[in-house]
Structure formats: C-alpha cells, structure tokens
Amino acid sequence: MMWKFIKNEFMSGTDNMKTDLLLAKSLEYDETILRLYQWDPYCISLGANQSMEDLLIENVYKDNIEIVKRPTGGRAILHSEELTYSIISQLKTGLSPKDLYKEINVALIAGLINFDDNLRKLDLHKSQPYFPSHYKEDKSAICFSLPSKNEISFCGKKLVGSAQRRIGNVLLQHGSILCGAYHKNLCNYLALPESTLSLLRKEMDNNTTDLKEILFKEIEIDELAESIKSGFENHFAIKFTDHLNQYELTSTLN
C-alpha cells in the first residue's frame, strides 16, 4: 500500500470539494491519500442532503462567505479558523467504514498529542445520538451542535467533526480540526427563530471547543500539519510519500 501526503495552502470551498472528489475518483488501487488544507474565503459547507433554505443567503454573501455542498453527509459547518483533513482510501483492508472512521480519528489524536502534550485528554466520544429524531429538530442544522460516537472530544467537548462517503470501493472521509472559535458565527447565517439561535449558541459553547481555547495560544498551522502527518505514520506504521504540489493539484481542476 502506497500512502501519499498532500499539504495545500488556502483554496476556495468549491476547489476544496472538487479536489476531494477528484482524488476519490482517481485513486489508484494500492494507495491511500491524506490531504490537509484550509479555506479562502471562509466557507459554509452544507451536508449532501441539506437544503440551502437553512441559510440566510444574503447575509452569507454580504460577509464574503462562500457556500458549497459537501459530497458527504452531516450538517452545516462554517470553515474558518481550522485545519481540514481528508482521507481517501480503498475499502479493501478488511475494515468497515465504521472501523476506518474510528482508526482515522485515533491517528488524528496521535497527531494532536504530537503537536502539544497537553492534548493527552483527547478521547473518542462514547455515545451516539439518535439521528432520525435529532434531524427533526431545528438545532440539527449545524454539525457542531452535538458530538457523535468516535468523534474527537476534549473533556467532553467536540474538537473535530468528520463525515464519510463511500464512492464505489473508495472511502472519502474529511473533517474540521477547530483551531479557533470563529466557527460559532455560523448561527448568524441560519434561517431560524431567534429563540432557537439563542439555544444553539449555548449548545455550541457547551458542546464544542478549539485548540486555541484549550492551549491558550495561537495555532501554528504548518506545525500542526506536520504533527498530524507524523501521527498517521506512527499509528498506521507507514511512511508517506509526497503527492502533487499546490500548483499541479490546482491545475488539474481547471
């Protein structure tokens, strides 16, 4: 198995989602790819089955925020102060998508502890919400309102939100490693009653955290990316080779 690593700088939401899908659809039989990237401009991504009607579109565009649909499920995320990861892998290892979801998050924890030893309290969330009833509630409009089983938490608060999609025999999993609190501004762009938004703001404060809040420092993204890369190498006992650089990758989208 060949493990390849891509570190992108800032890209638009449209290009980021195109890239994840392009890599998934062109993946070789014997390779797995880890990609780390950021967003410019800030971007709200909606889950594949989520409606644009959930958003106050004029408010979003007025603040120069992009809107995209993710190829994966889940609910809305405001991508801002974060490092985003995607794993693209063949489903031929004997592990189910649920198994891979857990193992990927264990590798992320290893990388985060590499970044700062104060993150040793990171853990996988133990319980699973009952999503059929949760999605009937207005507060389900945002991804970070509630942690799910095997998502990464710090002292019970969600730090990394992830989603999966199977494309043929390829698994795409991507997620947001929160580095600052700006993602909470998502509530400003939701088409919900003010009473519900007030509840959502409280739930996000109670249920989510970010690296800056935990570590009391600004997050060096390049250092964090290298730590995540090392965490995957250590957990899966592999060594990455570099893949396409930023220019080569961007040119394939055009």
Rosetta blueprint (number, residue, H / E / L):
1 M L
2 M E
3 W E
4 K E
5 F E
6 I E
7 K E
8 N E
9 E E
10 F E
11 M E
12 S L
13 G H
14 T H
15 D H
16 N H
17 M H
18 K H
19 T H
20 D H
21 L H
22 L H
23 L H
24 A H
25 K H
26 S L
27 L L
28 E L
29 Y L
30 D L
31 E E
32 T E
33 I E
34 L E
35 R E
36 L E
37 Y E
38 Q E
39 W E
40 D L
41 P L
42 Y L
43 C E
44 I E
45 S E
46 L E
47 G L
48 A L
49 N L
50 Q L
51 S L
52 M H
53 E H
54 D H
55 L E
56 L L
57 I H
58 E H
59 N H
60 V H
61 Y H
62 K H
63 D L
64 N L
65 I L
66 E E
67 I E
68 V E
69 K E
70 R L
71 P L
72 T L
73 G L
74 G L
75 R L
76 A E
77 I E
78 L E
79 H E
80 S L
81 E L
82 E E
83 L E
84 T E
85 Y E
86 S E
87 I E
88 I E
89 S E
90 Q E
91 L L
92 K L
93 T L
94 G L
95 L L
96 S L
97 P H
98 K H
99 D H
100 L H
101 Y H
102 K H
103 E H
104 I H
105 N H
106 V H
107 A H
108 L H
109 I H
110 A H
111 G H
112 L H
113 I H
114 N H
115 F H
116 D L
117 D H
118 N H
119 L H
120 R H
121 K H
122 L E
123 D E
124 L E
125 H L
126 K L
127 S L
128 Q L
129 P L
130 Y L
131 F H
132 P H
133 S H
134 H H
135 Y L
136 K L
137 E L
138 D H
139 K H
140 S H
141 A H
142 I E
143 C H
144 F H
145 S H
146 L L
147 P L
148 S L
149 K L
150 N L
151 E L
152 I E
153 S E
154 F E
155 C L
156 G L
157 K E
158 K E
159 L E
160 V E
161 G E
162 S E
163 A E
164 Q E
165 R E
166 R E
167 I E
168 G L
169 N L
170 V E
171 L E
172 L E
173 Q E
174 H E
175 G E
176 S E
177 I E
178 L E
179 C L
180 G L
181 A L
182 Y H
183 H H
184 K H
185 N H
186 L H
187 C H
188 N H
189 Y H
190 L E
191 A L
192 L L
193 P L
194 E H
195 S H
196 T H
197 L H
198 S H
199 L H
200 L H
201 R H
202 K H
203 E H
204 M H
205 D H
206 N H
207 N H
208 T E
209 T L
210 D L
211 L H
212 K H
213 E H
214 I H
215 L H
216 F L
217 K L
218 E L
219 I L
220 E L
221 I H
222 D H
223 E H
224 L H
225 A H
226 E H
227 S H
228 I H
229 K H
230 S H
231 G H
232 F H
233 E H
234 N H
235 H H
236 F H
237 A L
238 I L
239 K L
240 F L
241 T E
242 D E
243 H L
244 L L
245 N L
246 Q H
247 Y H
248 E H
249 L H
250 T H
251 S H
252 T H
253 L L
254 N L
